[in-house]
Amino acid sequence: MSRSQQDPLKDFLVDLFGSDKPHARTNQAGESALRPYRAWAPFAVIATTLAFLVPRLLELTEQFSNPQLDSAVSAVHEYRWPLAALTVCLLACDIARFLTHRHRAGLDAQIRQSTRHTPVKITIGYPPGITTLRSATITLARGAIIRRKELDEFTTAVRASASKRTSKWTYTVVHDAHRDRIRITRTLTQPDLRSPRHKALANSLKDGPLKEPTVSVASLDGDVETAFKITFTPTLSSGARGFQKKVDEALAALAGEHESGRTWATDWFPSEGYLLMSLRAPLPTRVDHPLELVDENLRHLPYATAASEVNMFWDISTKSNKPHCLIVGPTGGGKTSVIRTLLTEASRRGIPFLGVDPKMIELDGLEGYPGCAAIVYDAVRSAMLVRALHSEMMARNHYVHVKKIEPSQLPLLIAVLDEFFILSGKWQRLAKTGDDETRELLKELDPLGAWADLAVLARSAGIRLLLGVQRPDASLFGGASGNARDNFGTRISLGNLSQDGAMMLWGDSQIGREIDTSVPGRGVALGNDGVPVDAQMWWTPNVDPHPNKWNQLSTSEKKIIEGLRPQQEPHIAFYSAELRHFIESERSVAVAARAYGRAPEPTVLGHHDDTPAADPGDDFADAIPASAVTQGMTVLVDDSRGNEHPATVAAVTVIRDKDSGAVTETTLTFHGTGRVKNHITYGPHEVVLLPEPDTTAPAP
Ligand SMILES: Nc1ncnc2c1ncn2[C@@H]1O[C@H](COP(=O)(O)OP(=O)(O)OP(=O)(O)O)[C@@H](O)[C@H]1O
């Protein structure tokens, strides 16, 4: 602390009468150019006082009186009033000069401390302002460079010293670099009319992760803000989704619940340096499949409603860059309802479909629905269907080539493969344990290879694939082809995903991991702009007309199904004899199964059972990729005679490709007898059969 600060009276007197030094408060940044302040009025005050008092003084000193002195004294005394007026003027001048000097000295110190430049001249605007500065211009040495940070520091100092006295004014500091000067002006501080919400956002963002944030109101409803615009200086992190998500959450929490009941949502424009926080209608908790065509585009299949009542759709048009659809959802998550929604929408738009349902309970209701070519349940026949579909794709491509037509002129066909892992498991099992004929047939059909080709090439042949899985796994989305996964550009996830699953589906380990699973049909869908959003899947009840199913439905559910059913059956055109023959034979098999199909009645324990053994392909409950198996899981392992036995996994070793990270091999270790350990190695696309449904996938 300086001495002058310890002695305010001395400080005042030094200011008032000046000192011998250029300025009493020079500092280390260089000698101030300020001239010392010298008051003018004190001499005038003394003279005026004397002019008033001089006759009295003479009376007191009568013995020294002489006529000359008397006349001089009376002359001075006569001018006492003009002298008094002059003194008052001088006093006023002195006060103004004194205030100017104080402001100048303050600015001089501040500029030297914050910018390390010594001002050449400081001009204080008149009148100078009693407590705070009115305006000033600081002239700097020619070419003086002031960095942004230094100017900010100076501005803060100017504002801080003014705010000590009053908050009535807001100071603006402008650096005219081309004229080597700094201008300071003040305006009346506007009363803070911001709402508590606006203030909370602005104040918290000041110390938040966004660089140089400013908050402004983007829209109002009456007096209540309905949108805020937050501008910021773009940084590397402001473009990262994870960062944005954290900021979104913090902003929504700060803004709090809105009076309208709507929720805050954020749209980022990081390259333009701003984000918009606006209100969206909350996601509905249930949306019954609307009966009207919500999207008139016949190549858009709507299936869900996102915030703000935006409809999500699967674009199956030729122009679509997301032609195939992948639905991921654990058991009971609502996958089948989404498939039903998409297929009934396809049907009412005149697009036929066919499906594979290895679980036999998911798609069976669609059998016989308008536009349904076939639903196949049997593993071998499913392999035949996939191969026939491959032939159809080749035939369609050939047709386009020969007839010189555009692929967009081909009629669309949707192929659904539900529970893909279970189907893979069945194929894998039959390839190992089936009879010679089956094994040979499966080898010839190579369904996984055909599927991989379809995933990559079916798009231009007008065939669209709809794949349903319980968990996302790169290894199975099209056999060896890594590109195949990218073709499933339209993605839907139901329930919560694992971190890896979220990364695989959405390219972000956080998306789809905090879904409100208490709401059936809640999930994440790819927005129409390519950004994944939370969405409520439409509810489409089972369309099965069998009385056992139909009678379970409520009146409103029956109305949905009746309203969706198209008047006209979609036309199914075949370009290959293979697919036509397959569908014809499948339909006659289905007719026969319906007419003569038998299911063994349940038996009780101890009762002699003479019904034939179940299909060997059906004695497992689930199948998962080998690389997804975890230690302690019970899996089915076949013995040398082709029988499956449950065994607990002691260890899992997954080997991945160094570059791509793709699984190349998985080895499961089991405890054998004594110290012996058994190892089984699985290829990259092999699945492991489970005796019980998989519970390691996140619950719906
Ligand atoms: N979009 C939805 N809206 C409302 N309720 C739904 C929705 N989807 C599913 N549900 C409810 O959840 C139940 C299970 O749905 P669904 O049978 O479609 O699940 P899933 O994923 O196919 O299961 P699984 O794979 O075991 O067949 C339905 O019976 C229904 O009650």
The ligand as an SDF file (V2000), in Angstrom:
LIG
                    3D

 31 33  0  0  0  0  0  0  0  0999 V2000
  -45.0960  -48.5990  -30.0850 N   0  0  0  0  0  0  0  0  0  0  0  0
  -45.7070  -49.1040  -29.0400 C   0  0  0  0  0  0  0  0  0  0  0  0
  -46.6440  -48.3920  -28.4000 N   0  0  0  0  0  0  0  0  0  0  0  0
  -47.2650  -48.8930  -27.3100 C   0  0  0  0  0  0  0  0  0  0  0  0
  -47.0220  -50.1180  -26.8070 N   0  0  0  0  0  0  0  0  0  0  0  0
  -46.1230  -50.8790  -27.4090 C   0  0  0  0  0  0  0  0  0  0  0  0
  -45.4190  -50.4180  -28.5470 C   0  0  0  0  0  0  0  0  0  0  0  0
  -44.5610  -51.3880  -28.9260 N   0  0  0  0  0  0  0  0  0  0  0  0
  -44.7280  -52.4040  -28.0720 C   0  0  0  0  0  0  0  0  0  0  0  0
  -45.6460  -52.1180  -27.1590 N   0  0  0  0  0  0  0  0  0  0  0  0
  -46.0710  -52.9720  -26.0570 C   0  0  0  0  0  0  0  0  0  0  0  0
  -44.9970  -53.8840  -25.7760 O   0  0  0  0  0  0  0  0  0  0  0  0
  -45.3800  -55.2230  -26.0260 C   0  0  0  0  0  0  0  0  0  0  0  0
  -44.2490  -55.9780  -26.7470 C   0  0  0  0  0  0  0  0  0  0  0  0
  -44.1340  -55.4970  -28.0460 O   0  0  0  0  0  0  0  0  0  0  0  0
  -43.5730  -56.4080  -29.2430 P   0  0  0  0  0  0  0  0  0  0  0  0
  -44.2190  -57.7250  -29.2220 O   0  0  0  0  0  0  0  0  0  0  0  0
  -43.6520  -55.6100  -30.4830 O   0  0  0  0  0  0  0  0  0  0  0  0
  -42.0540  -56.5340  -28.7760 O   0  0  0  0  0  0  0  0  0  0  0  0
  -40.8590  -57.2550  -29.5060 P   0  0  0  0  0  0  0  0  0  0  0  0
  -39.6980  -56.3700  -29.5000 O   0  0  0  0  0  0  0  0  0  0  0  0
  -41.2990  -57.7570  -30.8130 O   0  0  0  0  0  0  0  0  0  0  0  0
  -40.5570  -58.4240  -28.5800 O   0  0  0  0  0  0  0  0  0  0  0  0
  -40.0880  -59.8210  -29.0560 P   0  0  0  0  0  0  0  0  0  0  0  0
  -38.8040  -59.5710  -29.7420 O   0  0  0  0  0  0  0  0  0  0  0  0
  -40.0000  -60.6270  -27.8290 O   0  0  0  0  0  0  0  0  0  0  0  0
  -41.2120  -60.2850  -29.9200 O   0  0  0  0  0  0  0  0  0  0  0  0
  -46.6380  -55.1150  -26.8720 C   0  0  0  0  0  0  0  0  0  0  0  0
  -47.5230  -56.1600  -26.6410 O   0  0  0  0  0  0  0  0  0  0  0  0
  -47.2600  -53.8020  -26.4610 C   0  0  0  0  0  0  0  0  0  0  0  0
  -48.0830  -53.9760  -25.3400 O   0  0  0  0  0  0  0  0  0  0  0  0
  1  2  1  0
  2  3  1  0
  2  7  2  0
  3  4  2  0
  4  5  1  0
  5  6  2  0
  6  7  1  0
  6 10  1  0
  7  8  1  0
  8  9  2  0
  9 10  1  0
 10 11  1  0
 11 12  1  0
 11 30  1  0
 12 13  1  0
 13 14  1  0
 13 28  1  0
 14 15  1  0
 15 16  1  0
 16 17  2  0
 16 18  1  0
 16 19  1  0
 19 20  1  0
 20 21  2  0
 20 22  1  0
 20 23  1  0
 23 24  1  0
 24 25  2  0
 24 26  1  0
 24 27  1  0
 28 29  1  0
 28 30  1  0
 30 31  1  0
M  END
$$$$
